[in-house]
Amino acid sequence: MSTSAPQKLSREEFMSRLKDVKLLALDVDGVLTDDSIYFGPDGFEMKRFNISDGFLIVLAMRAGLEIAIVSGRYSPATDTRMRDLGVKHIMQGQRNKVKMLEPLLDELGLTFAQVAFMGNDLLDITLARTVGLPIAVADAVDDLKAEVLWITDKKGGQGAVREILDLYFKANGKEAKEYIVG
C-alpha cells in the first residue's frame, strides 16, 4: 500500500474539480452493479443494474458529458445495457484500463486530467492513479479507497453513479431535469 495516499477533497473542492471533467469512466461490476453475476445452467449471464444510475447517465450524456465503460471483463449483459442507454464508448475485456482508455482520449482530444473514474477493486488502482478525479464507491476495497480523492456515500449498484452525476449537474449549474426529453 502506498505511504503517500492522496489527500481527500472537501465537498467544495470536489465540486470545483467536477467542473473540469469532460469524461466519466465507469467500471461495471461493483460500480454499475452490486458486484453480483447470475449464471443459468446453460452459462447465460445476467447482471442487476441500477435504473436510477442509468437514467442519470442518459441525462448527463445529453448535457454533454462523455461516458465510457472500462471493464476488465467482457460481458454481453454489459453490452446490452450500455447500448440500451446509448453509451457509445464501451470498452471491455482488457485488464490494463489506462491503455484501454488512451485511444478514446486521443479520439476525443482529451487528457487524463479531464477524466473522472469510478471504481471498486484492485484492478482499478492504476487508472485511479492516472485520472484527474479518481472516485471509489462506498463498498470499494480499502486499497482503492486509499488512492482516490472521493468516496461515494452509496454502494456500487445502489445509486453511487447517480450520486456522482447529481453532483456533476450541481457543480456545473445545471439541473438534470432540464435534459429530460418528451
C-alpha positions in Angstrom: 0.0 0.0 0.0 1.2 3.5 -0.9 2.6 5.5 2.0 1.7 8.8 0.3 -2.1 8.4 -0.2 -3.7 11.4 -1.8 -5.5 13.9 0.4 -9.2 13.5 0.2 -11.1 16.5 -1.1 -13.7 18.6 0.7 -17.1 18.7 -0.9 -16.4 22.2 -2.1 -13.1 21.1 -3.7 -14.7 18.1 -5.2 -17.5 20.1 -6.8 -14.9 22.5 -8.2 -12.9 19.6 -9.8 -16.1 18.2 -11.3 -16.5 21.4 -13.4 -13.4 20.3 -15.4 -14.5 16.8 -16.0 -15.3 16.1 -19.7 -15.5 12.3 -19.4 -16.7 10.0 -16.7 -15.2 6.5 -17.0 -17.0 3.8 -15.1 -16.1 0.3 -14.1 -19.1 -2.1 -14.3 -19.0 -4.9 -11.7 -19.3 -3.4 -8.3 -19.9 0.2 -9.6 -22.9 -0.1 -12.0 -23.9 -3.4 -10.5 -23.9 -4.7 -6.9 -20.9 -6.9 -7.8 -23.1 -10.0 -8.5 -23.4 -12.1 -11.6 -26.2 -14.6 -12.1 -25.4 -17.6 -14.3 -28.0 -20.0 -15.6 -27.3 -23.7 -16.1 -26.5 -23.0 -19.8 -24.0 -20.3 -18.9 -26.4 -17.5 -19.7 -25.3 -14.4 -17.7 -27.4 -11.8 -16.0 -26.5 -8.7 -14.1 -28.5 -6.3 -11.9 -28.1 -2.7 -13.0 -29.5 0.3 -11.0 -32.2 2.1 -13.1 -31.5 5.5 -11.4 -27.8 5.3 -12.3 -28.8 4.6 -16.0 -31.3 7.4 -16.1 -28.8 9.9 -14.9 -26.2 8.6 -17.3 -28.6 9.3 -20.2 -29.3 12.8 -18.9 -25.6 13.5 -18.4 -24.8 12.5 -21.9 -27.5 14.8 -23.2 -25.8 17.6 -21.2 -22.5 16.9 -23.0 -20.6 14.6 -20.6 -18.9 11.8 -22.3 -19.4 8.4 -20.6 -17.0 5.5 -21.1 -17.3 1.9 -19.7 -14.0 0.4 -18.8 -14.3 -3.2 -17.6 -11.6 -5.8 -17.4 -14.1 -8.5 -18.0 -16.2 -8.8 -21.2 -19.9 -9.3 -20.6 -22.7 -9.4 -23.2 -25.1 -8.2 -20.4 -23.0 -5.0 -20.1 -23.0 -4.5 -23.9 -26.8 -4.9 -23.9 -27.4 -2.5 -21.0 -25.0 0.2 -22.2 -26.4 0.1 -25.8 -29.9 0.5 -24.3 -28.7 3.6 -22.5 -27.0 4.9 -25.7 -23.4 4.8 -24.2 -21.1 5.0 -27.2 -17.8 4.1 -25.5 -18.0 0.5 -24.3 -14.5 -1.0 -23.6 -14.3 -4.4 -22.1 -12.1 -7.4 -21.8 -8.7 -5.7 -21.1 -7.1 -5.6 -17.6 -5.0 -2.5 -18.4 -7.6 0.2 -18.1 -5.2 3.0 -18.8 -4.2 1.5 -22.2 -7.9 0.8 -22.8 -8.8 4.4 -22.4 -5.9 6.1 -24.2 -7.2 5.7 -27.7 -10.6 7.2 -26.7 -8.9 10.2 -25.2 -6.9 10.7 -28.3 -10.1 10.4 -30.4 -11.9 12.9 -28.2 -8.9 15.3 -27.8 -9.0 14.9 -24.0 -6.3 14.3 -21.4 -6.4 12.1 -18.3 -6.7 15.3 -16.2 -10.2 15.8 -17.7 -11.3 12.3 -16.7 -13.2 11.2 -13.6 -13.1 7.5 -12.9 -15.3 5.4 -10.6 -14.0 2.0 -9.5 -14.3 -0.5 -6.7 -11.5 -3.0 -6.8 -7.8 -3.7 -7.1 -7.9 -3.7 -10.9 -9.0 -0.1 -10.8 -6.0 1.3 -8.8 -3.8 2.1 -11.8 -6.4 4.1 -13.7 -7.4 5.8 -10.4 -3.8 7.0 -10.0 -3.8 8.3 -13.6 -7.0 10.3 -14.0 -7.7 13.8 -12.7 -10.5 12.8 -10.4 -10.5 9.3 -9.0 -13.6 8.1 -7.2 -14.4 4.9 -5.3 -17.8 3.6 -4.4 -18.6 3.2 -0.6 -18.0 -0.5 -0.6 -14.8 -0.5 -2.6 -11.7 -2.3 -1.3 -9.5 -0.3 1.1 -6.5 -0.3 -1.2 -8.5 1.6 -3.8 -10.1 3.9 -1.2 -6.5 4.9 -0.2 -5.8 6.1 -3.8 -8.9 8.1 -4.6 -9.9 11.7 -3.9 -13.6 11.0 -3.3 -15.6 8.1 -1.9 -19.4 7.9 -2.5 -21.9 7.5 0.3 -23.7 4.9 -1.7 -22.5 1.4 -2.6 -21.9 0.1 -6.1 -25.1 -0.8 -7.9 -27.1 1.1 -5.3 -27.1 4.6 -6.8 -23.4 5.5 -6.5 -23.2 6.6 -10.1 -26.3 8.7 -9.8 -24.8 10.3 -6.6 -21.8 11.5 -8.6 -23.9 12.6 -11.6 -26.2 14.6 -9.3 -23.1 16.4 -8.0 -21.8 16.9 -11.6 -25.0 18.7 -12.5 -24.9 20.9 -9.4 -21.2 21.7 -10.0 -22.0 22.9 -13.5 -25.0 24.9 -12.5 -27.4 22.6 -14.4 -30.4 20.6 -13.4 -30.7 17.0 -14.6 -34.5 17.5 -15.3 -33.6 20.1 -18.0 -32.4 17.2 -20.1 -35.5 15.0 -19.9 -36.9 14.8 -23.4 -40.6 14.2 -24.1 
